[in-house]
Amino acid sequence: MKQLDSNSFHPFIENGWKVVEFRAQWCFDCKRVAYSLPDLEEKYVSVFEMGELDVDESRAIPEAYGVKGVPAFLIFRDGREVARLMSKEAKREENIVRFFSEQFEESPLG
């Protein structure tokens, strides 16, 4: 997973399908769901690229996107946000798996 910061975030999301996990070092739920993310990233490697942004190191970005809790997952297509899974629902692995499935298997990607 690509590590993002305030300098690399916008160039990362500007082309293609991207998933960004907003996280923090102190976040227990972020650490707990981190174990399942490599498998999801591998499953969808042909569809999107995944990155993570530490909200404490790059405060302006989560603020600009209205991310108030972590973990949170935002999906971008060519720089535009198209879906989000906010922290209330993103704390459970099965919700993250369902979110990815709904976005990348059941929805047309064209």
Backbone torsions as a table, in degrees:
resi	resn	phi	psi	omega
1	MET	NA	134.0	-177.9
2	LYS	-75.4	131.1	176.7
3	GLN	-82.6	124.1	-177.1
4	LEU	-110.6	154.9	173.8
5	ASP	-143.2	-173.9	-175.5
6	SER	-62.9	-24.0	178.6
7	ASN	-85.7	-32.0	-174.9
8	SER	-97.8	-13.7	-175.0
9	PHE	-58.8	-57.0	-175.6
10	HIS	-64.9	-42.8	174.6
11	PRO	-60.7	-34.4	179.8
12	PHE	-64.3	-45.3	-173.6
13	ILE	-83.3	-10.0	-168.4
14	GLU	-72.6	-20.3	-179.5
15	ASN	-129.9	130.7	176.2
16	GLY	79.3	-168.8	179.9
17	TRP	-89.9	127.4	180.0
18	LYS	-135.2	142.9	172.6
19	VAL	-116.5	129.3	178.4
20	VAL	-119.0	125.1	172.8
21	GLU	-94.1	122.9	173.5
22	PHE	-90.5	124.6	-173.0
23	ARG	-144.5	177.1	176.1
24	ALA	-147.3	150.8	180.0
25	GLN	-62.0	-35.4	-176.6
26	TRP	-81.2	-7.3	-172.3
27	CYS	-81.1	109.8	178.7
28	PHE	-60.7	-44.3	-178.8
29	ASP	-64.2	-33.9	177.1
30	CYS	-63.4	-42.9	179.6
31	LYS	-66.8	-38.1	-178.3
32	ARG	-66.6	-44.7	-178.4
33	VAL	-78.5	-15.8	-178.5
34	ALA	-58.9	-29.2	-178.9
35	TYR	-64.2	-30.9	-178.0
36	SER	-89.7	-13.9	-175.0
37	LEU	-66.7	-39.3	177.3
38	PRO	-59.0	-37.9	178.0
39	ASP	-66.0	-41.7	177.6
40	LEU	-65.5	-42.1	178.9
41	GLU	-61.0	-42.3	178.5
42	GLU	-66.1	-40.5	-179.5
43	LYS	-61.5	-38.0	-174.8
44	TYR	-107.3	19.8	-175.1
45	VAL	-56.5	-30.3	-179.6
46	SER	-81.7	-7.8	-175.4
47	VAL	-105.8	-45.0	-176.0
48	PHE	-145.9	165.7	172.2
49	GLU	-109.3	146.0	-175.4
50	MET	-117.8	141.1	176.6
51	GLY	-137.1	165.3	177.3
52	GLU	-132.6	143.4	-177.6
53	LEU	-126.9	124.9	176.5
54	ASP	-79.5	118.6	-174.8
55	VAL	-68.3	-23.0	179.0
56	ASP	-80.6	-27.4	-179.8
57	GLU	-86.5	-23.3	-177.6
58	SER	-134.2	66.7	-171.8
59	ARG	-62.8	-32.4	-175.8
60	ALA	-67.0	-32.6	-177.2
61	ILE	-69.8	-53.0	177.5
62	PRO	-60.7	-33.9	177.3
63	GLU	-63.4	-44.4	-179.6
64	ALA	-63.7	-31.0	-178.8
65	TYR	-98.2	5.2	177.1
66	GLY	70.7	26.7	177.7
67	VAL	-84.7	112.8	-175.1
68	LYS	-108.2	-14.5	-180.0
69	GLY	-140.7	158.7	179.6
70	VAL	-128.5	151.3	-1.4
71	PRO	-74.9	155.9	174.2
72	ALA	-143.1	144.4	-179.9
73	PHE	-120.9	125.5	176.1
74	LEU	-118.0	136.3	178.0
75	ILE	-107.4	133.1	-179.9
76	PHE	-121.6	144.9	170.9
77	ARG	-128.3	117.4	-179.7
78	ASP	49.6	45.5	174.6
79	GLY	85.9	-5.0	-178.1
80	ARG	-110.2	131.7	178.0
81	GLU	-67.8	131.8	179.6
82	VAL	-119.5	-17.2	178.9
83	ALA	-163.3	158.1	177.2
84	ARG	-150.1	148.9	172.5
85	LEU	-125.3	107.8	-173.8
86	MET	-85.4	168.4	-167.2
87	SER	-54.9	-36.2	-178.6
88	LYS	-56.6	-40.4	-179.3
89	GLU	-94.7	-19.1	-173.9
90	ALA	-85.5	7.0	-178.2
91	LYS	-87.8	-5.6	-178.0
92	ARG	-121.8	131.0	-177.7
93	GLU	-54.2	-43.2	-177.1
94	GLU	-64.0	-31.6	176.5
95	ASN	-69.6	-37.6	178.5
96	ILE	-67.2	-44.8	178.2
97	VAL	-59.4	-45.0	179.3
98	ARG	-62.7	-43.0	179.3
99	PHE	-60.0	-48.0	179.0
100	PHE	-62.6	-43.0	-179.9
101	SER	-60.9	-45.4	-179.9
102	GLU	-63.5	-38.4	-176.2
103	GLN	-78.0	-36.0	-169.2
104	PHE	-114.8	-3.0	177.6
105	GLU	-118.0	-42.3	-175.1
106	GLU	-91.3	-23.5	-178.8
107	SER	-95.0	142.3	175.3
108	PRO	-66.4	137.7	-178.4
109	LEU	-99.4	7.0	-176.0
110	GLY	-83.2	NA	NA
